[in-house]
């Protein structure tokens, strides 16, 4: 009630001040406007009259001061104005020259303006009016303003009173609403000071286990756990009476009436109740949350430990390539004990604890089980598996173990498949080499047959020549014997001359060295082909050996000569400073052979019957940093862009049926890239030719 009376008094005061201010502002406003209007009209009138008298003086500058009657007549003229005024013309000595005076009541308003003769001030005109009419009118307006102010006062008083009543009603409704909210809030709310509790909602009483009559007599810190009580009390006192007014959130332990401890999240703020400082504390019971958080922290530590162990195992797998590592599970048991199994045919029976779900051929469910992948779904329902995975971290470990079992199994299968693939590749490579040798056999036989033929022809010529020479030597022997016996020799000399003519000795002396030279040249050509075949068919080695790459390529060119000599010219540009290259010589020879044969076939398709001339195969070697590069180019038709990315695929070929197996470039790619760690690239332009680039590492 006191608050309401105080509000009403303040409302009356505000309404009265509003009415008074309205009355004063209206009165002052009217007076200001009237005063400014009067002074403005006076200034305008003095200026007009000044101009009139200035014109009169300009017409009679010497005698104007003596025309008093005329001046006064002019002063009395007031067209359109019936106001009473005092008008005077005053000279420079402040003497009145002429005047027109009406009776006026003070106070007066006076305005003046100079009168000039040819721009020089010679006098001034003064006009005065009374302010009494303005003051009287202002007083009347003030009376009217007071009436208006009174009306405003009454109106505002009524409006403010209604607003106060409405505010009281809204405050009551708000108080009831917030009381309902606080009373039914799940969070515990209490208000206290240093001596007692001022308020506690039902949730707070339930949380602390007190009745209100019991709690209100306790100070705010009596319910805090002893280990935090004094610290909390010190902070609370500083908040009540010191400068620590910031709202804070914290977690505090509390002691219920029955002695049980609860942990609550607390939000504390400073409020005022009945003009005195107090503390409002909102509490949320997080006892279960803290227990869950503690359990989560323990589980987190276990999880980190398990992940750390698994990470170490993964690192061991990565660094040592050991797929047999396993997570050590202490919950692992002997399956035959857990299942009371006595089947001695089971591979797990009688052995130490093992992961029976990873063992093939176990006897479970009255039948022999298969491999891991086929039975794991059923094994996960088995009590042995569940006991091993009862701890979620052990379950993670067992999932890792299952993954490692799969990886180990697959790795073994891949290793087996890889070895089989290596054997198959070696067989395919050997078969390809044998096919190549078979295809080259006829050409090599032809290459050997040509020098063999002219070797035989020359030897037969030498045989005939030696027969003729033997006839001549026999005649010489007969002649020498006759000379020694001092017989007649003329007939013998004639016989020698006849034999020389018959065997054409001069011809034999000229042709025999040439035949010997040609025979030796043929032998060298055959030897070169044999050496090339020997080097080309270099037996495979377990490891790489240092090879003179230029010589290996020359040997391969020689072996394949019959494939290219009819369609192409061979150009070589070998780097003489090329160091020995570590490689598998038989494999590299096979790759070069495949490239040369492919180039010869491509040029053969391009030149046709040879009417336009032969093409060109160009082979070059050079060093590029830590690599040796071999480039084999031809002037064939090139490779279409659409199939360029498929030429290294196994069994892909563009040749006619029966002319190619589709294995040559596939084997070349496998040998260069997979076996030697090099690169095999192709550049081709349709209609111009193709260039294959081989890069072999020198440090391989």
C-alpha positions as CSV (number, residue, x, y, z in Angstrom):
1,X,0.0,0.0,0.0
2,X,2.9,2.4,0.8
3,X,4.4,1.7,-2.6
4,X,1.1,2.5,-4.2
5,X,0.6,5.8,-2.4
6,X,4.1,6.8,-3.3
7,X,3.4,6.0,-7.0
8,X,0.2,8.0,-6.8
9,X,1.9,11.0,-5.3
10,X,4.6,10.8,-8.0
11,X,1.9,10.6,-10.7
12,X,0.1,13.7,-9.2
13,X,3.4,15.6,-9.2
14,X,4.1,14.6,-12.8
15,X,0.6,15.6,-13.9
16,X,0.9,19.0,-12.1
17,X,4.3,19.7,-13.5
18,X,3.0,18.8,-17.0
19,X,0.0,21.3,-16.7
20,X,2.2,24.0,-15.3
21,X,4.9,23.6,-18.0
22,X,2.1,23.7,-20.6
23,X,0.7,27.0,-19.2
24,X,4.1,28.6,-18.9
25,X,5.2,27.5,-22.4
26,X,2.0,28.8,-24.0
27,X,2.3,32.2,-22.2
28,X,6.0,32.6,-23.0
29,X,5.4,31.5,-26.6
30,X,2.6,34.0,-27.2
31,X,4.6,36.9,-25.6
32,X,7.7,36.0,-27.7
33,X,5.8,35.9,-30.9
34,X,3.9,39.2,-30.2
35,X,7.1,41.0,-29.2
36,X,9.0,39.9,-32.3
37,X,6.0,40.9,-34.5
38,X,5.9,44.4,-32.9
39,X,9.6,45.0,-33.1
40,X,9.7,43.7,-36.7
41,X,6.9,46.1,-37.7
42,X,8.6,49.0,-35.9
43,X,11.9,48.3,-37.7
44,X,10.1,48.1,-41.1
45,X,8.2,51.4,-40.4
46,X,11.3,53.3,-39.3
47,X,13.1,52.1,-42.4
48,X,10.2,53.3,-44.7
49,X,10.0,56.7,-43.1
50,X,13.8,57.1,-43.2
51,X,13.6,56.7,-46.9
52,X,10.8,59.2,-47.2
53,X,12.7,61.9,-45.2
54,X,15.9,61.1,-47.0
55,X,14.2,61.9,-50.3
56,X,12.9,65.2,-48.9
57,X,16.3,66.3,-47.6
58,X,17.9,65.4,-50.9
59,X,15.5,68.0,-52.6
60,X,16.2,70.7,-50.1
61,X,19.4,69.9,-48.2
62,X,20.0,73.4,-46.7
63,X,16.5,74.3,-45.5
64,X,14.9,71.0,-44.4
65,X,15.5,71.6,-40.7
66,X,13.5,74.8,-40.9
67,X,10.4,73.2,-42.4
68,X,9.1,71.9,-39.0
69,X,5.4,72.0,-39.9
70,X,5.9,70.0,-43.1
71,X,8.0,67.5,-41.2
72,X,5.4,67.1,-38.5
73,X,2.7,66.7,-41.1
74,X,4.7,63.9,-42.6
75,X,5.3,62.3,-39.2
76,X,1.5,62.3,-38.5
77,X,0.8,60.3,-41.7
78,X,0.2,56.6,-40.8
79,X,-1.5,54.9,-43.7
80,X,-3.1,51.6,-42.7
81,X,-2.2,51.9,-39.0
82,X,-4.3,53.1,-36.1
83,X,-1.8,52.3,-33.4
84,X,-0.6,55.1,-31.1
85,X,3.0,56.0,-31.5
86,X,5.6,58.6,-30.7
87,X,7.6,59.8,-33.7
88,X,10.6,62.1,-33.6
89,X,13.2,63.4,-36.0
90,X,16.5,64.0,-34.1
91,X,19.5,65.7,-35.6
92,X,23.1,64.8,-34.9
93,X,23.2,67.0,-31.8
94,X,20.2,65.0,-30.4
95,X,18.0,68.0,-30.8
96,X,14.4,67.2,-31.8
97,X,13.7,68.7,-35.2
98,X,10.1,67.6,-35.4
99,X,7.8,65.2,-33.6
100,X,4.3,63.6,-33.5
101,X,3.4,62.4,-30.0
102,X,0.4,60.2,-28.9
103,X,-0.2,59.5,-25.3
104,X,1.4,56.1,-24.5
105,X,1.6,54.0,-21.3
106,X,5.0,52.6,-20.3
107,X,6.8,50.4,-20.9
108,X,7.7,51.5,-24.5
109,X,9.4,49.8,-27.4
110,X,11.6,52.1,-29.5
111,X,13.3,51.6,-32.8
112,X,15.3,54.1,-34.9
113,X,16.8,54.4,-38.4
114,X,19.3,56.9,-39.9
115,X,18.3,59.6,-42.3
116,X,20.9,60.3,-45.0
117,X,21.8,63.0,-47.4
118,X,23.8,61.8,-50.3
119,X,24.8,58.8,-48.3
120,X,25.8,60.9,-45.2
121,X,23.8,60.5,-42.0
122,X,22.3,63.9,-41.0
123,X,19.6,62.8,-38.6
124,X,17.6,59.8,-37.4
125,X,14.0,58.9,-37.0
126,X,12.7,57.3,-33.8
127,X,9.3,55.5,-33.4
128,X,8.0,54.2,-30.1
129,X,5.0,52.0,-29.2
130,X,3.6,50.9,-25.8
131,X,4.1,47.3,-24.7
132,X,1.0,47.3,-22.5
133,X,-1.3,45.8,-25.2
134,X,1.1,42.9,-25.6
135,X,1.3,42.4,-21.8
136,X,-2.5,42.6,-21.4
137,X,-3.0,40.0,-24.2
138,X,-0.3,37.8,-22.8
139,X,-2.0,37.9,-19.4
140,X,-5.3,36.8,-21.0
141,X,-3.4,34.0,-22.8
142,X,-1.8,33.0,-19.6
143,X,-5.2,32.6,-18.0
144,X,-6.3,30.4,-20.9
145,X,-3.0,28.4,-20.6
146,X,-3.7,27.8,-16.9
147,X,-7.1,26.4,-17.9
148,X,-5.3,24.2,-20.5
149,X,-2.7,23.1,-17.9
150,X,-5.4,22.2,-15.5
151,X,-7.1,20.1,-18.1
152,X,-3.8,18.4,-18.9
153,X,-3.2,17.8,-15.2
154,X,-6.6,16.2,-14.7
155,X,-6.2,14.1,-17.9
156,X,-2.7,12.9,-17.0
157,X,-3.7,12.2,-13.5
158,X,-6.5,10.0,-14.7
159,X,-4.3,8.3,-17.3
160,X,-1.4,7.7,-14.9
161,X,-3.8,6.3,-12.3
162,X,-5.2,3.9,-14.8
163,X,-1.6,2.9,-15.8
164,X,-0.7,2.4,-12.2
165,X,-3.7,0.1,-11.7
166,X,-2.9,-1.8,-14.9
167,X,0.7,-2.1,-13.8
168,X,-0.3,-3.4,-10.4
169,X,-2.5,-6.0,-12.1
170,X,0.3,-7.0,-14.5
171,X,2.7,-7.2,-11.7
172,X,0.4,-9.4,-9.7
173,X,-0.1,-11.6,-12.8
174,X,3.7,-11.7,-13.5
175,X,4.4,-12.5,-9.9
176,X,1.9,-15.3,-9.9
177,X,3.3,-16.6,-13.2
178,X,6.9,-16.5,-12.1
179,X,6.0,-18.0,-8.7
180,X,4.2,-20.8,-10.6
181,X,7.3,-21.3,-12.8
182,X,9.7,-21.3,-9.9
183,X,7.5,-23.5,-7.7
184,X,7.2,-26.1,-10.5
185,X,10.8,-25.8,-11.9
186,X,12.9,-28.9,-11.9
187,X,15.9,-27.0,-10.9
188,X,16.5,-26.2,-7.3
189,X,16.3,-22.5,-6.5
190,X,17.1,-20.8,-3.2
191,X,17.6,-17.3,-2.0
192,X,19.7,-16.7,1.2
193,X,21.9,-14.3,3.0
194,X,24.6,-14.8,5.6
195,X,22.2,-15.7,8.4
196,X,19.2,-17.6,6.9
197,X,17.4,-18.8,3.8
198,X,14.9,-16.3,2.4
199,X,13.3,-18.7,-0.1
200,X,13.5,-22.2,-1.4
201,X,11.3,-23.8,-4.1
202,X,10.0,-27.4,-3.7
203,X,12.8,-28.8,-6.0
204,X,15.4,-27.4,-3.6
205,X,13.7,-28.8,-0.6
206,X,13.5,-32.2,-2.3
207,X,17.2,-32.0,-3.4
208,X,18.4,-31.2,0.1
209,X,15.9,-33.3,2.0
210,X,14.7,-30.5,4.3
211,X,11.3,-29.0,5.2
212,X,11.1,-25.3,4.7
213,X,10.8,-24.6,8.5
214,X,14.0,-26.5,9.0
215,X,15.9,-24.9,6.1
216,X,15.0,-21.3,6.6
217,X,16.9,-21.2,9.9
218,X,20.1,-22.3,8.3
219,X,22.6,-20.0,6.6
220,X,23.2,-20.4,2.9
221,X,26.5,-22.4,3.3
222,X,25.4,-24.9,6.0
223,X,24.2,-27.3,3.4
224,X,27.6,-27.2,1.4
225,X,29.9,-30.2,2.0
226,X,32.5,-29.4,4.8
227,X,35.5,-29.5,2.5
228,X,34.1,-26.6,0.4
229,X,32.0,-24.8,3.0
230,X,34.5,-22.2,4.2
231,X,35.7,-21.4,0.7
232,X,32.2,-21.0,-0.5
233,X,31.2,-18.8,2.6
234,X,34.2,-16.5,2.0
235,X,33.2,-16.0,-1.6
236,X,29.6,-15.5,-0.7
237,X,30.3,-12.8,1.9
238,X,32.6,-11.0,-0.6
239,X,29.7,-11.2,-3.1
240,X,27.2,-9.7,-0.6
241,X,29.3,-6.8,0.7
242,X,32.3,-6.6,-1.5
243,X,33.0,-5.8,-5.1
244,X,32.7,-9.3,-6.4
245,X,29.3,-9.0,-8.1
246,X,29.9,-11.1,-11.2
247,X,27.6,-14.1,-11.7
248,X,29.4,-17.4,-11.7
249,X,28.8,-21.0,-12.5
250,X,30.5,-23.8,-10.6
251,X,30.1,-27.4,-9.3
252,X,29.7,-28.0,-5.6
253,X,29.1,-31.0,-3.3
254,X,26.1,-30.7,-0.9
255,X,25.1,-32.7,2.1
256,X,21.4,-33.7,2.5
257,X,19.6,-33.8,5.8
258,X,20.0,-37.6,5.7
259,X,23.8,-37.3,5.2
260,X,23.9,-38.4,1.6
261,X,26.1,-36.3,-0.7
262,X,24.8,-34.8,-3.9
263,X,26.8,-33.0,-6.6
264,X,25.1,-30.0,-8.2
265,X,25.9,-27.5,-10.9
266,X,25.4,-24.1,-9.3
267,X,24.7,-20.7,-10.9
268,X,25.0,-17.8,-8.3
269,X,23.9,-14.2,-8.7
270,X,23.4,-11.2,-6.5
271,X,19.8,-9.9,-6.0
272,X,18.1,-7.5,-3.6
273,X,15.1,-8.5,-1.5
274,X,13.3,-5.7,0.5
275,X,16.2,-3.4,-0.3
276,X,18.8,-5.8,1.2
277,X,21.5,-7.8,-0.8
278,X,20.9,-11.6,-1.1
279,X,22.2,-14.4,-3.1
280,X,20.1,-16.4,-5.5
281,X,21.4,-19.9,-6.3
282,X,20.1,-22.2,-9.0
283,X,21.2,-25.8,-8.6
284,X,20.9,-28.8,-10.9
285,X,21.5,-32.3,-9.6
286,X,24.4,-33.8,-11.6
287,X,25.2,-36.6,-9.2
288,X,24.4,-39.3,-11.8
289,X,26.0,-37.2,-14.5
290,X,29.2,-37.1,-12.5
291,X,29.1,-40.8,-12.0
292,X,28.6,-41.3,-15.7
293,X,31.4,-38.8,-16.5
294,X,33.7,-40.7,-14.1
295,X,32.8,-44.0,-15.8
296,X,33.3,-42.4,-19.2
297,X,36.7,-41.2,-18.1
298,X,37.7,-44.6,-16.9
299,X,36.4,-46.1,-20.2
300,X,38.2,-43.5,-22.1
301,X,41.5,-44.4,-20.4
302,X,40.8,-48.1,-21.1
303,X,40.0,-47.2,-24.7
304,X,43.1,-45.1,-25.1
305,X,45.1,-48.0,-23.7
306,X,43.5,-50.5,-26.1
307,X,43.9,-48.1,-29.0
308,X,47.5,-47.6,-28.0
309,X,48.1,-51.3,-28.0
310,X,46.4,-51.7,-31.4
311,X,48.3,-48.8,-32.8
312,X,51.6,-50.5,-31.7
313,X,50.4,-53.7,-33.4
314,X,49.5,-51.8,-36.6
315,X,52.9,-50.1,-36.5
316,X,54.5,-53.6,-36.2
317,X,52.4,-54.7,-39.2
318,X,53.4,-51.7,-41.3
319,X,57.1,-51.7,-40.4
320,X,57.8,-55.5,-40.2
321,X,55.1,-56.7,-42.6
322,X,54.1,-59.1,-39.9
323,X,50.5,-60.2,-40.3
324,X,50.6,-62.7,-37.4
325,X,50.4,-60.0,-34.6
326,X,47.3,-60.2,-32.4
327,X,45.7,-58.2,-29.6
328,X,46.2,-60.0,-26.2
329,X,42.7,-60.7,-24.8
330,X,42.7,-61.8,-21.1
331,X,39.1,-62.9,-21.5
332,X,40.0,-65.6,-24.0
333,X,39.1,-69.1,-22.7
334,X,39.3,-72.7,-23.7
335,X,36.2,-73.3,-25.8
336,X,35.9,-77.0,-25.0
337,X,35.7,-76.2,-21.3
338,X,33.1,-73.4,-21.8
339,X,30.9,-75.6,-24.0
340,X,31.7,-78.9,-22.0
341,X,32.8,-80.4,-25.3
342,X,34.6,-83.7,-25.5
343,X,35.0,-84.1,-29.2
344,X,38.6,-85.1,-29.6
345,X,38.3,-84.7,-33.4
346,X,38.0,-80.9,-32.9
347,X,41.3,-79.2,-33.6
348,X,40.9,-77.0,-30.5
349,X,40.3,-79.9,-28.0
350,X,43.0,-80.2,-25.4
351,X,44.9,-77.1,-26.5
352,X,45.5,-73.8,-24.9
353,X,43.0,-71.0,-25.1
354,X,42.6,-70.0,-28.7
355,X,40.2,-68.1,-31.0
356,X,38.2,-71.1,-32.2
357,X,36.1,-68.9,-34.5
358,X,39.3,-68.4,-36.6
359,X,40.1,-72.1,-36.7
360,X,38.8,-74.1,-39.7
361,X,37.2,-77.5,-39.1
362,X,36.0,-77.0,-35.5
363,X,33.3,-79.3,-34.2
364,X,30.5,-77.0,-33.0
365,X,26.7,-77.4,-33.1
366,X,27.1,-81.2,-33.7
367,X,28.8,-80.7,-37.0
368,X,32.1,-79.8,-38.4
369,X,32.4,-76.0,-39.2
370,X,34.0,-74.5,-42.2
371,X,36.3,-71.5,-42.7
372,X,36.3,-68.3,-40.7
373,X,34.2,-66.3,-43.3
374,X,31.5,-68.9,-43.4
375,X,31.0,-69.4,-39.7
376,X,31.8,-66.1,-38.0
377,X,28.2,-65.0,-38.0
378,X,27.2,-68.0,-36.0
379,X,30.3,-67.9,-33.8
380,X,29.4,-64.3,-32.7
381,X,26.3,-65.8,-31.0
382,X,28.4,-68.4,-29.2
383,X,29.0,-68.0,-25.4
384,X,32.7,-68.4,-25.9
385,X,32.9,-65.4,-28.3
386,X,30.6,-63.4,-26.1
387,X,32.8,-64.0,-23.0
388,X,35.8,-63.0,-24.9
389,X,34.1,-59.8,-26.0
390,X,32.3,-59.0,-22.8
391,X,34.5,-55.9,-22.3
392,X,33.9,-53.5,-25.2
393,X,37.6,-52.8,-25.5
394,X,38.3,-56.5,-25.8
395,X,35.6,-56.6,-28.4
396,X,37.5,-53.9,-30.3
397,X,40.7,-55.9,-29.9
398,X,38.9,-59.1,-31.2
399,X,37.6,-57.2,-34.2
400,X,41.2,-56.1,-34.9
401,X,42.3,-59.8,-34.5
402,X,39.6,-60.9,-36.9
403,X,40.7,-58.2,-39.4
404,X,44.3,-59.4,-39.0
405,X,43.3,-63.0,-39.5
406,X,41.5,-62.0,-42.7
407,X,44.6,-60.0,-43.8
408,X,47.0,-62.8,-42.9
409,X,44.8,-65.3,-44.8
410,X,44.4,-63.0,-47.8
411,X,48.2,-62.2,-47.7
412,X,49.0,-65.8,-47.8
413,X,46.7,-66.3,-50.7
414,X,48.1,-63.3,-52.5
415,X,51.7,-64.5,-51.9
416,X,50.7,-67.9,-53.3
417,X,49.0,-66.2,-56.3
418,X,52.0,-63.9,-56.7
419,X,54.4,-66.8,-56.9
420,X,52.1,-68.6,-59.3
421,X,51.9,-65.4,-61.3
422,X,55.7,-65.0,-61.3
423,X,56.0,-68.6,-62.5
424,X,53.3,-68.1,-65.2
425,X,55.0,-64.8,-66.3
426,X,58.3,-66.5,-66.5
427,X,56.8,-69.3,-68.5
428,X,55.0,-66.8,-70.8
429,X,58.2,-64.9,-71.2
430,X,60.1,-68.0,-72.1
431,X,57.3,-69.1,-74.5
432,X,57.3,-65.6,-76.1
433,X,61.1,-65.9,-76.4
434,X,60.8,-69.4,-78.0
435,X,58.1,-68.1,-80.3
436,X,60.3,-65.2,-81.3
437,X,63.3,-67.6,-81.8
438,X,61.0,-69.9,-83.9
439,X,59.8,-66.9,-85.9
440,X,63.3,-65.7,-86.4
441,X,64.7,-69.2,-87.2
442,X,64.0,-69.1,-90.9
443,X,65.4,-65.6,-91.2
444,X,68.5,-66.4,-89.2
445,X,69.0,-69.6,-91.4
446,X,68.7,-67.4,-94.5
447,X,71.1,-64.9,-93.0
448,X,73.6,-67.7,-92.3
449,X,72.9,-69.5,-95.6
450,X,74.0,-66.5,-97.8
451,X,77.5,-66.2,-96.5
452,X,77.8,-70.0,-96.3
453,X,77.0,-70.3,-100.0
454,X,79.7,-67.9,-101.1
455,X,82.1,-69.4,-98.6
456,X,81.5,-72.8,-100.3
457,X,81.8,-71.3,-103.8
458,X,85.1,-69.8,-102.9
459,X,86.4,-72.9,-101.3
460,X,85.5,-75.0,-104.3
461,X,87.3,-72.4,-106.5
462,X,90.3,-72.7,-104.3
463,X,90.1,-76.5,-104.5
464,X,90.1,-76.3,-108.4
465,X,92.8,-73.7,-108.3
466,X,95.0,-75.9,-106.1
467,X,94.5,-78.9,-108.4
468,X,95.7,-76.7,-111.3
469,X,98.6,-75.4,-109.3
470,X,99.5,-79.0,-108.3
471,X,99.9,-79.8,-112.0
472,X,102.2,-76.9,-112.4
473,X,104.2,-77.8,-109.4
474,X,104.5,-81.4,-110.7
475,X,106.0,-80.0,-113.9
476,X,108.4,-77.9,-111.8
477,X,109.5,-81.0,-109.8
478,X,110.2,-82.9,-113.1
479,X,112.1,-80.0,-114.5
480,X,114.2,-79.6,-111.3
481,X,115.0,-83.4,-111.3
482,X,116.1,-83.2,-115.0
483,X,118.3,-80.2,-114.2
484,X,119.9,-82.1,-111.4
485,X,120.5,-85.1,-113.7
486,X,121.8,-82.7,-116.4
487,X,119.2,-84.1,-118.9
488,X,117.6,-82.2,-121.7
489,X,115.1,-79.7,-120.2
490,X,113.8,-77.8,-123.2
491,X,110.7,-80.0,-123.6
492,X,110.1,-79.7,-119.9
493,X,110.2,-75.9,-120.1
494,X,107.8,-76.0,-122.9
495,X,105.5,-78.3,-120.8
496,X,105.6,-75.8,-117.9
497,X,104.7,-72.9,-120.2
498,X,101.9,-74.9,-121.7
499,X,100.5,-75.8,-118.2
500,X,100.8,-72.1,-117.1
501,X,98.7,-71.1,-120.1
502,X,96.2,-73.9,-119.5
503,X,95.6,-73.0,-115.8
504,X,95.8,-69.2,-116.5
505,X,98.3,-68.7,-113.6
506,X,98.0,-64.9,-113.6
507,X,94.3,-65.2,-113.1
508,X,94.7,-67.6,-110.2
509,X,97.3,-65.3,-108.6
510,X,94.8,-62.5,-108.8
511,X,91.6,-64.4,-107.7
512,X,92.9,-66.7,-105.0
513,X,93.6,-63.9,-102.4
514,X,90.2,-62.4,-103.2
515,X,88.5,-65.8,-102.7
516,X,90.3,-66.3,-99.4
517,X,89.2,-62.7,-98.3
518,X,85.6,-63.4,-99.3
519,X,85.6,-66.7,-97.5
520,X,87.0,-65.1,-94.3
521,X,84.4,-62.3,-94.6
522,X,81.6,-64.9,-94.9
523,X,83.0,-66.7,-91.9
524,X,83.0,-63.4,-89.9
525,X,79.4,-62.8,-90.9
526,X,78.4,-66.2,-89.7
527,X,80.3,-65.8,-86.5
528,X,78.7,-62.4,-85.9
529,X,75.2,-64.0,-86.3
530,X,76.2,-66.8,-84.0
531,X,77.5,-64.4,-81.4
532,X,74.3,-62.3,-81.7
533,X,72.2,-65.4,-81.2
534,X,74.3,-66.5,-78.3
535,X,74.0,-63.0,-76.6
536,X,70.3,-62.7,-77.5
537,X,69.5,-66.1,-76.0
538,X,71.4,-65.1,-72.8
539,X,70.2,-67.5,-70.0
540,X,68.0,-66.0,-67.3
541,X,69.6,-65.1,-64.0
542,X,68.3,-64.8,-60.5
543,X,69.4,-61.3,-60.2
544,X,70.4,-58.3,-62.3
545,X,73.8,-58.2,-64.0
546,X,75.7,-55.3,-65.5
547,X,75.1,-55.3,-69.2
548,X,76.6,-53.3,-72.1
549,X,73.3,-52.0,-73.4
550,X,74.6,-50.8,-76.8
551,X,76.1,-54.2,-77.6
552,X,72.9,-56.0,-76.5
553,X,70.9,-53.8,-78.8
554,X,73.3,-54.4,-81.7
555,X,73.0,-58.2,-81.2
556,X,69.2,-58.0,-81.2
557,X,69.3,-55.9,-84.4
558,X,71.5,-58.5,-86.0
559,X,69.2,-61.4,-84.9
560,X,66.1,-59.5,-86.2
561,X,67.8,-58.3,-89.5
562,X,65.7,-60.6,-91.7
563,X,62.5,-59.0,-90.2
564,X,63.4,-55.4,-91.1
565,X,65.9,-55.4,-93.9
566,X,63.3,-55.7,-96.7
567,X,61.1,-52.8,-95.5
568,X,63.3,-50.4,-93.5
569,X,66.7,-48.9,-93.1
570,X,68.2,-49.2,-89.6
571,X,69.8,-46.1,-88.0
572,X,71.5,-46.2,-84.7
573,X,72.9,-43.5,-82.4
574,X,74.5,-45.1,-79.4
575,X,76.0,-43.1,-76.5
576,X,79.6,-44.5,-76.3
577,X,80.0,-43.2,-72.7
578,X,77.0,-45.2,-71.5
579,X,77.9,-47.1,-68.3
580,X,77.0,-50.7,-67.8
581,X,73.3,-51.0,-66.8
582,X,72.0,-53.4,-64.1
583,X,69.3,-55.4,-65.7
584,X,68.1,-58.9,-66.7
585,X,69.8,-59.2,-70.1
586,X,67.5,-61.9,-71.5
587,X,64.4,-59.9,-70.7
588,X,65.8,-56.7,-72.1
589,X,66.8,-58.5,-75.3
590,X,63.3,-59.8,-75.6
591,X,61.8,-56.3,-75.2
592,X,64.1,-54.7,-77.8
593,X,63.3,-57.6,-80.2
594,X,59.5,-57.1,-79.7
595,X,59.9,-53.3,-80.4
596,X,62.0,-53.9,-83.6
597,X,59.6,-56.5,-84.9
598,X,56.6,-54.3,-84.2
599,X,58.4,-51.3,-85.9
600,X,59.2,-53.5,-89.0
601,X,55.6,-54.7,-89.2
602,X,54.2,-51.1,-88.8
603,X,56.5,-49.9,-91.6
604,X,55.7,-52.9,-93.8
605,X,52.0,-52.0,-93.6
606,X,52.9,-48.4,-94.4
607,X,55.2,-49.0,-97.4
608,X,53.2,-51.9,-98.9
609,X,55.0,-53.3,-102.0
610,X,58.0,-50.9,-101.5
611,X,57.2,-48.8,-104.6
612,X,57.5,-45.6,-102.5
613,X,60.8,-46.7,-100.8
614,X,61.6,-48.2,-97.5
615,X,60.9,-46.7,-94.1
616,X,63.3,-46.0,-91.2
617,X,63.8,-47.6,-87.8
618,X,65.9,-45.4,-85.5
619,X,67.3,-46.6,-82.2
620,X,69.3,-44.3,-79.9
621,X,70.6,-44.5,-76.3
622,X,71.7,-41.8,-74.0
623,X,72.0,-41.1,-70.3
624,X,69.6,-38.8,-68.5
625,X,70.7,-38.3,-64.8
626,X,70.3,-41.6,-63.0
627,X,68.5,-43.2,-65.9
628,X,69.4,-44.7,-69.3
629,X,67.0,-43.9,-72.0
630,X,66.4,-46.0,-75.1
631,X,64.3,-44.6,-77.9
632,X,62.9,-46.8,-80.7
633,X,61.1,-44.9,-83.4
634,X,59.6,-45.9,-86.8
635,X,58.0,-44.2,-89.8
636,X,55.0,-46.5,-89.8
637,X,51.3,-45.5,-89.8
638,X,51.2,-44.6,-86.1
639,X,48.8,-45.6,-83.4
640,X,45.2,-44.2,-83.3
641,X,44.6,-42.1,-80.2
642,X,41.5,-44.1,-79.3
643,X,43.5,-47.3,-78.7
644,X,46.8,-45.7,-77.5
645,X,46.0,-46.4,-73.9
646,X,45.3,-50.1,-74.5
647,X,48.4,-51.2,-76.3
648,X,50.0,-52.4,-73.1
649,X,47.0,-54.6,-72.2
650,X,47.6,-58.3,-72.4
651,X,46.2,-60.0,-75.6
652,X,45.4,-56.6,-77.2
653,X,46.7,-56.5,-80.8
654,X,45.9,-54.6,-84.0
655,X,47.6,-57.1,-86.2
656,X,45.9,-59.7,-88.4
657,X,44.8,-63.0,-86.9
658,X,47.8,-65.3,-86.7
659,X,50.4,-62.5,-87.0
660,X,50.4,-61.3,-83.4
661,X,49.6,-62.7,-79.9
662,X,49.0,-59.4,-78.2
663,X,51.6,-60.3,-75.6
664,X,54.7,-58.5,-76.9
665,X,54.0,-55.0,-75.5
666,X,52.3,-56.3,-72.4
667,X,55.4,-58.4,-71.6
668,X,57.6,-55.4,-72.4
669,X,55.6,-53.1,-70.0
670,X,55.8,-55.8,-67.2
671,X,59.6,-56.3,-67.8
672,X,60.5,-52.6,-67.9
673,X,58.1,-51.2,-65.2
674,X,57.4,-54.0,-62.8
675,X,60.7,-56.0,-63.0
676,X,63.2,-53.2,-63.6
677,X,61.4,-50.2,-61.9
678,X,61.7,-48.1,-65.1
679,X,59.3,-46.4,-67.4
680,X,57.8,-47.3,-70.8
681,X,56.1,-44.5,-72.7
682,X,54.8,-44.1,-76.2
683,X,54.3,-41.1,-78.5
684,X,52.6,-41.5,-81.8
685,X,51.1,-39.5,-84.6
686,X,48.8,-41.1,-87.1
687,X,50.4,-41.2,-90.6
688,X,53.9,-40.2,-89.3
689,X,55.1,-43.0,-87.0
690,X,55.6,-44.1,-83.4
691,X,58.3,-43.6,-80.8
692,X,58.7,-45.8,-77.7
693,X,60.9,-44.5,-74.8
694,X,62.4,-46.9,-72.3
695,X,63.9,-45.6,-69.1
696,X,66.1,-47.9,-67.0
697,X,67.5,-46.9,-63.6
698,X,71.3,-47.0,-63.2
699,X,71.0,-47.6,-59.4
700,X,68.6,-50.5,-59.8
